[in-house]
Amino acid sequence: MALVGVRVLELEGIGPCPLAACVLADFGADVITVCRAQDGSVRSQADPVSRGKRSIAIDVKSPQGVAALKRLAQSADVFLEPFRPGVVEKLGIGPEALCDANPKLIYGRMTGFGQGGTEFSSMAGHDNNYIALSGTLDFFRRGDERPFPPANFAGDYAGGGMMLAMGVLLALLERQRSGRGQVIDAAMLDGANYTALPLFKWAQSGFVPVGPDGHMKASDFILCQAPPWSDVYVCKEDPSKPGTRQYMTVQAIEPQFYAELLQGLGLATEKGLPKQYDRAAWPKMKSRFAEMFLTKTRDEWAEVFRGKDACCVPVLNARE
């Protein structure tokens, strides 16, 4: 595996930093998570992505614990810390302390708003705060509804954990040339903004409709469930799953895929159907599609569209 032989020391936290360490472990890195110890007891954060990692408990607020951590860092390739700016410096395990002793060390830092430069840097925050300030949250809307954060997927994980993992990998490549490590500052605000770059460019080009106030006009955007052929529909209740709501998702943007969708729904030969991009007819067609999806269960519709280029698939839950 690509990262076999790479040693990673991770200060345990929550959210994006554990995911970054998990990605590195998945590709062969030897990851040791440093859990908190206090008064002889381990205070684990219950890392949900601890697979492939080993762990050790150290009281990093004690001189003995700091000394032990520094010894571990001397033989590490990567060090990851998840705290707000200034915390590790106060503990005596900041970049200068560890990188001076190990010049090849790659020191990864995971923050919400970045290490400095704005009034937000030292403030507490969570996922939807970061993607809100990044401009990304404005894209998660439908119609005239308020923005709806996608759990902590866009900020913590896409903009945070995955960007930190990529930064570490790039630093490992660069170290092969220079022989030196470096500090990686991965801010979730910056990462969320970067991963949404195509959407921002589309807003400049007009593909993403933008109103006079600068906000996206979700009611006109084809990727935000504005048209009937780019939406999620509730299906007939499944007798084997009483009391549940099951859905099919549709995104038949191209004409040939839309034709397949109409065929599967039994509407291909219906007279008087409006053109696909007849926006005035979208509300009527949404109602028509909704009526059709209520005639079969989700699993029945899944069979209808199995193997078809209709861009129509069932919405599965995590267990499924």
N, C-alpha and C positions, 0 to 999 in steps of 0.2 A: 504494500500500500504506500501511497505517495509520502506520507508523513511519518513513517516508521523511523524511529531514532530521534524524533523531535520531542523534547521534554517541555511540558507546559505546566506552569504553576498558576493556579487560579484561586483568587480570594473569593470565597463563596458569596453569592448575592442572589438577587431575584431578577427575572426578566431576561434582558438581552445577553448579558455577559455569560450566563450559563449555557445559552444556546451557542454562542461563538465557540466556547470550549468543547461543547458536544460535537459540533461540526469537525473541529480539529481531531477529536478522539475518533470520530467515525472514519476518518481517513488515515488512522494509524498512529496518531500522536499519543504519547504517554502523558496523560493529564492527571495531575494531582490537585484535588480541591482542598483548600485550607478552610476547614470549618472553625467556627468560633468556639473557644473554650473559656469557661468562666467558673471559678470556684470548683474546679475539678470535674465540671459537667460539660458535655458537648451541647452547643446550641445550634443545631443544624437548621438551615433555611428550607429543608425538605426540597432540594433541587429536583424538579420534575424531569430534567433531561440529564440525569447523572450516568446514563449508560456509558460503559467503556471507561469510566473514570475511577481512580482510586481516591481515598480521602485521608486526611490527617487533621487532628484537632490541635490548634495552637492558640494560646491567649496572646494576641498581637498587641494587647495593651500593657503587657508586662515586659520588662527588659529581657528576661530570659526568652520569652516568646519571639520578640523582635530579632534577637540574636539567632534563634533557630531558623526563622524565616529567611534571614539574610544568608545563612549557610546553604539552605535549599536553593535560593536564587542564584548562587554562584555557579551552580552546575546546570541551570535551566537555560533553555533557548528562548522561551516566551514567558512573560509574566502578565497576568490579566487582573485588573482591579475594577470594581463596579461602583465606586463611591463618588459622592459629590466632590467638586474641586476642593483641594486643600486637606481632605481627610487623611490620605495616606502620608502626606508630608508631616502632619502633626504626629503621626505614629512613628515617623522616622524610617518609612519604607517607600518614600517617593522615588521618582526616576533618578534623581541625582545620587541618592544613597545606594540604589541597587545597580545602576548602570556604571557608576564609577568602579565598583568592585567587579563587574562583569561587562566589559565593553561590547560584547557580542549579544547582549540581552535585548530582546525586542519587548518593549514595555507597552502593553495595550491598555488604554483607558476608555471606559464606557461612561458617558455622561448624557444627560438629557439635553442641555442647552449649550454645551461646550465648556472649555476650561476657563474662559474669560472673554472680556470684550463687550458684554452687555449686562444690563441689570438683572437678566434672568439667570445668569450662570450659577449663582449661589442659591437659587430658589428651588424649592421642592417642586416636583412635577410628575405627571404620569403620561401614558401614551397619547391620549387625545389632546393633552396640552401641547405636546411636541409637534404633532401633525397639524394642529391648529395654527401655530406660529409659522410652520413651514409652508403654509399655503396649500397643503395637501388635503386637509379635511374638507375643504370646499368642494372637492370632487366626489365626495361620498354623500350624495343626495339624490332624491328622485322627486320630480315634480316641483312643487312649492314647499316641500317639507324641509325641516331644519336638517343640518348635517348630522349624519349618523356614523359615529366612529366604528370601524370594523374590528371590534374587540381590541386586542393589542397587537394585531398582526402587522399593521403598516409602520408603526413607530418602533416598538420594542424589537420586533423580530426582523422585518424587512429592512427598516432603516437603521436598526441598532445592531442586533446580533450578527446578521449576515454581512453587514458592512465592516464590522470589526474583524470577523473571520477573514474577509477579503483583504483587509489592510494588513493583517498578520501574514497572510500568504505572500503578498507583494513585498513585505519587508524581508521575509525569508529569501525570496529571489534576489532582492537587492543585496543582501548580506553575502551572497555567494560572490559578488563582484568586489564589494568594499571591505568585507571582513568585519563590519561593524553593525551593531544593532541600532535601533532608533525608537522613538516614542510615537505610538499610534494614538491619536486622539479621535475617537469615533463618537460623535454627538448624534443622538437620535433625531434632533431637529434637522441637521444637515443631511443625514442619511435618508430621511423620509422625503426631503426636498429633491435629493439627487435621484432616487428611484422613480420619482414622479416626473422626471425631466421630459419624457415624450408628451405628457399631458400639457405641461406648460408650453412646449413648442407648438402643440396643436392649438392651444388658446391663442397664440400669436398668429397662426396661419388662418384661424377662423373655423377650423374643423370642430373645435370645442367652442360652442356659442357662449359669448360673454356679454353680460348686460352693461348698461351705462355705469353701474356702481362697481364694476370690476369683478363681480361674482359670476360664476358659471350659471348659465340658464339651463338648469337640469331638465326642465320641461321640454327643451328642444334638442337635447343631446342624445344621440342614438345609443350610446353606451351606458346611459343612466336610465334605462327602461322607459324612454319616451315613446318609441313606436311599439306597436303590438307585436312585432316580430323580434323584439329584444326585451323580454320581460320574464317574470316568473308567475306561473299559474297554479292555482289550487286544483286538485283533482277530486274525483268521486271518492267518497270514503271507502276504504278497503274493509270488507267484512271481517277479515282476519286480523285487522288492527283497529278495533273499534275505539272511537274517541280521539284518533290521531288525524293530523292534517298533513297530507302528502302533496308534493309539488313537482312540476316539470319546469325546467328552465329552457328558454328559447333565445337564440341569438342568430337568426337566419338573415344576416346582413346582405349577402350577395344575392342577386336575382335567381341564380340557379338553385341556391339553397332554400330560398323563399318558396320556389316552385315545389321543391320536395316537401317542405313543411305543409303547404296547402294540400298536397296529395295525401300526406299522412293523416291530416285532419279531416279528410273527406270533403274539402272545399274547392278542389281544383276545377270542378265542372260547374260550380255554382255561378249562375248568371248575375251580372251586375256588380261583381267584386271590384272595388277601386284599385288603382295602381298602388304598388308597394310604397312608393314615396309620396303619396297623396296625404299630406299632413292633416288636412281638414277631416279626412276620414279615419284617422288613427283612433280617436275615442270610440267610434262605432265598431271598428275592427277589433279593438281590445275587448269590447263586450262580446263580440262574436266568438273570438278565440276562447274567452273565459267560459262561455256556454259549452263549447265543444270539449274543453278539457274536463268539465264536470260530468261528461258522459262515460268516462272510463276511470279506473283506478290508476294511480301512478305506475304501478308495475305493468298494467295492461298497455299504457301508452309507451312505456319503455320497450315493450316487445314490438309495438307498431313501428317504432323508429330505430330499432336495433339494426345497425349496418347501413342506415340511410344517411345521405348527406343533407339532413334537414337542420343540423345544429340544434337538436332537441334531445336533451338527456334528463334523467331523473335527478332530483336533489336528494343526495344520500346523507344520512347522519354519520357521525364519526364511527359508530359501531359497525354500520353497514360497510 
